[in-house]
Amino acid sequence: MFKPEHELHSRRKGRNTSLGLILGGFVLLVFLVTIVKLMNGQMIQGFDHTYRPALVTPDE
């Protein structure tokens, strides 16, 4: 009733699984770095089109 799976499909499945694990690992790494930075209490500020003295360096 079912056709046997072609060898090409099994290779693709292995590659897709590997790529998925690598991408998942990268997402986990970015998440963990973000959590560690937040736990250290560092100021995470970005550019939001407003003047904030905290973002200006003494040179300016």
C-alpha positions as CSV (number, residue, x, y, z in Angstrom):
1,M,0.0,0.0,0.0
2,F,2.8,2.5,0.9
3,K,5.8,3.1,-1.3
4,P,9.2,2.6,0.4
5,E,10.9,5.8,1.3
6,H,13.5,6.9,-1.2
7,E,17.1,7.2,0.1
8,L,17.1,10.9,-0.9
9,H,14.2,11.7,1.4
10,S,15.9,10.1,4.4
11,R,19.1,12.2,3.7
12,R,17.0,15.3,3.5
13,K,15.2,14.5,6.7
14,G,18.6,14.1,8.4
15,R,19.8,17.4,7.1
16,N,16.6,19.2,8.0
17,T,16.8,17.8,11.5
18,S,20.4,18.8,11.9
19,L,19.7,22.3,10.6
20,G,16.7,22.6,13.0
21,L,18.8,21.6,16.0
22,I,21.5,24.1,15.0
23,L,19.0,27.0,14.6
24,G,17.3,26.0,17.9
25,G,20.8,26.1,19.6
26,F,21.4,29.5,18.2
27,V,18.1,30.8,19.5
28,L,18.8,29.3,22.9
29,L,22.2,30.9,23.0
30,V,20.8,34.4,22.2
31,F,18.1,33.9,24.8
32,L,20.6,32.8,27.5
33,V,23.0,35.8,26.7
34,T,20.0,38.1,27.1
35,I,19.0,36.6,30.4
36,V,22.6,36.8,31.7
37,K,22.8,40.5,30.7
38,L,19.5,41.2,32.4
39,M,20.5,39.4,35.6
40,N,23.8,41.3,35.8
41,G,21.8,44.5,36.0
42,Q,23.4,46.2,33.0
43,M,21.5,49.0,31.5
44,I,20.1,47.9,28.2
45,Q,19.1,51.0,26.4
46,G,18.5,51.6,22.7
47,F,18.0,54.4,20.3
48,D,14.4,55.5,20.4
49,H,14.6,59.0,18.9
50,T,14.7,60.8,22.2
51,Y,17.5,62.6,23.9
52,R,18.7,60.9,27.1
53,P,21.7,62.1,29.0
54,A,22.5,58.6,30.1
55,L,23.4,57.7,26.5
56,V,25.7,60.6,25.9
57,T,29.4,60.1,26.4
58,P,31.4,62.7,28.2
59,D,33.3,63.5,25.0
60,E,30.2,64.9,23.3
